[in-house]
Every structure is written in C-alpha cells, then in structure tokens.
Amino acid sequence: MPSSSKERHELADVIKKARTGAPMTQDELSHQTGLSQSKIHRVEAASATLTMDEVNQVIDVLHVEPTTARHMRSLTASLARGVPYSGIVRKVPPHARRYMDAETVALEILSWHELRLPGPLQSEHYMLKQFGANPIDVAPLIRTRKHRRALFRRPDLRRYACVLAEEALHRAYHAFGRVTILDEIDYLLDLNDPTSRNRQADTRSSIHLLPIETGMVHLPPDFSIVVLPGNRGSFVYIEHVAGGYYAKSATDVQTATQAWQNLHTKALDRSHTNAFLVDLRKRFVSG
C-alpha cells in the first residue's frame, strides 16, 4: 500500500475519532464547516482528503487538542506533497501533449485564460495543489512544468503574450488558499516585472490582466494561437472541460486573432498589470 494511502486512512481515523468524540454527526460537521456531507463521508472513508484550510476548519469546529491538531496538519501537508516515485504517474492527455509539444518550437503564442492559469504561468506551489489530493508521483509533473517554462528563454521565441482574467486568481485563492495565491502572484511578477530580482522571462513575454470591472458581457472559452516555424503554419487550440480542439483553417486563426486583440485592448498593459497584481496581493494578505 503506498504511503499516501496509509496517510489518508490515518487522517480518516483521526478525523472520525475527533468528530465522534465531540460528539458530532457528519451532517452537523458539514453545517459548521461549510464542507459537503458527502465530502466528509469520503474523507472518513479514506477516499478523499482535505486541503490545509479545510482541515483547519475541522480542527476549529471540533476543538481538537493541539497535539492531535499538529498531527492532522502534518498528514494533510504530506498528502499535499504527493508521493515522489510512487510509481503512480498521472498521464498527460493526448490533446494536451500535442499542444505542449508545439509549445517547444512555437515562434509565437497568444493565449487567453478566463478561469485557470496556463501551465507555464503556474508556480510549483499552485501546480502541486491541483494534484496534491491524489497518490501520484509528483516528480514527472515538476519536470514537465520546468520543461514548459523553458519556452520563455528560447532564442527563437518571438513573442509569448497571455491575457489573463482577474477571475482566475480569485478562483485560485478560494480553491487553494492564501499561501498558494501569494506564491502564484509572486511568480507572475517574476515573469512580468522587468525590475524583479528573480526575473524569469525577458520582454518578449508579457502578461496582461483583464480586470473584472471591465464588465465584458461575453468572454470566449480559453484558447491559444500558436505560430509554428517554417511552412508548418498556425493553429488555434481551444480548451474545454472534455479535452481540447484544434482549429487550423486561415479563417479560424484570423477569427481567434481578432478575438484575442479585442481582449488585449481591454486588458491592462504590462506596468498596470504589475501594479494591479501588487495591490491584489495586499488584498489577499489582509483577507
């Protein structure tokens, strides 16, 4: 049995013991923590785990004594790190692998993301949070992420520009907590701020934030326009919940380019994006 499975069962036992000792039903714990009753049931059945914010909620509601609380946090942190070299590897879907391969040779990438951060813009903390509840080998994920980040330093790259909706950052905050979003904002600034001491990219790459207050009524699904070298042409990669779609016709590329330009016009430029990120970071710190 992989160590993560043992840790999930141990955490499940500790939580169930604390709940029944309170005493409190799963439904009552659900009501007081805001977690669903089904989530609590799955956690106590060792088929799911909790984020650090969620386990802290459980600790507070159940008035768990300090020693047990520290043990619960330690188990949760261990599960969030994944299981290095467990042999259980998360496979990259073929549609995503095809895009990532194109990313390594693209001359230009123009992307739009409303609800999530694209891989190259994800800090390691953010990336691991997405997979931390699963007993998987995180080492290949980290290697893949570093490989994707290399595009910012490729000598043949002409331009990488991402229009990113403010909503994506708020969703990350609510999903993964304050520590994760602060680390993510710091990474975005290291990518986008020419004055950063930890500069991760040069001026060929840029991030443009689209604030919620722009009030755009219609937003397209996430997409990326990829310009390939030589006579390989261009394509539009459209992401959706069931996978990805590749559009290659000149009309499709032209339509997507116009849509991206419209978003880019509404978005903040580099300097205002960085100022917005700094201000947003302060707001997340203060809660």
ABEGO torsion letter per residue (X at the ends): XBAAAAAAAAAAAAAAAAAAAOBBBAAAAAAAAGBBAAAAAAAAAGABBBBAAAAAAAAAAAGBBAAAAAAAAAAAAAAAAEBBGAGBBBBBBAAAAAAAAAAAABABBBBBBAABBBAAABBAAAAAAAAAABBBBAAAAAAAAAAAAAAAABAABABBBBBBBAAAAAAAAAAAEAAAAAAAAAAAAAAABAABAABABBAABBBBBBBAAAGBABBBBBBBBBBBBEAAEBBBBBBBAAEBBBBABAAAAAAAAAAAAAAAAABBBAAAAAAAAAAAAAAAAAX
